[in-house]
Amino acid sequence: MQIYNTKLMGKVNSNIKTHINATLLQFCLSLQTMKFKANWDNLGIITSLACAIHCAILPLMLTSLPLFGINIIHNLYFEWLMISIAFAVGIYALYHGYITHHRSSTPVWLFSVGMLFLITKQVFPAYELWLLIPAVVLIISAHYMNYKLCRKSKCRSPHHAH
C-alpha cells in the first residue's frame, strides 16, 4: 500500500508541476503580447514619495510600533534599502532618458544633488527633516523633468507616448 501511494503521489505531483509550468508560460506569453512597458520615471516618483512618507509621516502616526516589537521607523537597514531602491530606479530611468531621448544633463544633476542630500541625511540624523525635504523635491523634479523631456523628444521609442 505504501508503494502504491508513493507512485500515485509522484504522478499527481508531476501533473501539478506540468500544469503550473504551462500556466506560467501562458502568463509570460500574454505579457509579451500586451507589450507591457514600465514607466521608470513614474516608478522613481512613487519610490521617492514612499520614502518621504516613510521618513516624515510614519513616525508621527505609528509611534506605538516599538511596543509590538516592530521598528521600521529608524531601522538602518530599511533606510539604506529605500535609498538603494531610489538610486537604482533613478539611475536606470535617467540613463535611459539621457541616452535614448534627450541628452539633457539637468535631470541627472538634480537627481545627483537630491541623492547627495538623501545620503547626507543618513550621516547627520539631527538634520533629517531639513535634508529630507530638498532631497525628495530634487529627486521628484529630476524624474518629472526627465519624463517631460522624453515625451518632448521626437524618437520612435515605445516607452513614451508622443
Disulfide bonds with the S-S distance in Angstrom:
none
